[in-house]
Amino acid sequence: MEKLLNYINGELVEPKKGEYFDNIEPATGKVYSLIPDSDIDDVNAATAAAKAAFPIWSRMSIQERSDILLRVAKLIGERQEELAQAESRDNGKPLKLARTADIPRAQANFHFYATGILHYASESHSMGDLAINYTLRQPIGIAGCISPWNLPLYLFSWKIAPALAAGNTVVAKPSEVTPYTAYLLSKICIDAGMPKGVLNIVHGLGPKAGAAIIEHNDIPMISFTGGTATGEWIARTAAPKFKKLSLELGGKNPNIIFADCDFEDMMKTTVHSSFANQGQICLCGSRILVERPIYEKFKDEFVKRVKALKVGNPKDNVNLGAVVSKPHMEKVLSYVELARDEGGTVLTGGKRAEVGGEFSEGYFLEPTIIEGLSHTCRTNQEEIFGPVVTIMPFDTDEEALMMANSTKYGLASTVWTSNLKRAHTIARELHTGIVWINCWLLRDLRTPFGGVKSSGVGREGGFEALQFFTEPKNVCVKY
């Protein structure tokens, strides 16, 4: 059985203690590779390599760094099919989604920051005849980057690329649930001629390898995407060490649908925004708020279209593959039972999907729609992160805003309306970091990405990421 390896100081190496744990394919429920069970010794080795490489990498010309990152982007493109197949198998997502979204976006992340760093300019401030001030944006040192399992290479590269482009070295840990494409990225970096120690990838469990990265005194900044509870622990741990933090955490996103919307466009997009990647995207619209005049029409059409979605072998032409793991499947199903206990009615779905043959033990769930719940109940307040949505009617703009803003989360929201004044007003009043109007997941890499409240701290994307991974220094020169 294949053993994945850590990538430390430019080489693929076994974990120090030689210990591994199982990597399970979600679609079959079977073990298909082994993951390094790394610990603080492996993190120490990776950090030492990153520390040694930092002086050379940070002083390298921007053009040289850009050229290396562009080579990584080029190789990701050349190996797109291999990476897409690996992502689908490791995560359970439909292969067509990995081909069209995950891997192209990972390539775009490296390309964007490889070119973006060439145009990243500093500021100057004149004091008349007295002096001139200018701002240096300098790399900080070693970046600790920890990414989640839902969009493995997509979000792994989203952190690594800007950190490296800015001149930092990196110690990174992919999710232990979906490590395979990060392992393949290690091989790509070797082939691209990445200097030794610049990027180090340590595989392992969060409480061991992840915690060692967070706690390490030589790692001054942490970029983390994952659950809110873990983010809270990271914040408590990193604060006394005065580490720089970027935390992209959970979401419970509202999808607000007004009666004057383009119904067909809204319906097509809402099916997608509810169940893309089995609902395992932090931006999915899991609370659907529908203006009462079209509520029944919406419900009938939405249920009909969701019932028609195909669940099955990720390599086939399906809409939903498997959720990422057995524990996650059980968590999602427990929320369906909670919804029933809270008085909700399951309109469709609510149980495991039956997929035969070699996939009979896979972690497949039917896309689920629930109605009849209060906006304050646990089902509507807690992140489920699966193919489960609730639908609720509202009567006024004020009621829609109240319901939308009622959770502790504030990542993203979607508004469907043909009224320009209403669209801008609702967007202004929503307590979220992102608002999509008459669309969903239409992303421009130049824009800031992140949430408010318990959805996180800081922003990723565009020059926001380069600002996070650098430290500003004011230099004042008297004439």
Summary of the structure (lengths in Angstrom):
residues: 479
radius of gyration: 23.0
end to end distance: 68.4
largest distance: 79.9
contacts: 1737
relative contact order: 0.14
helix: 43%
strand: 23%
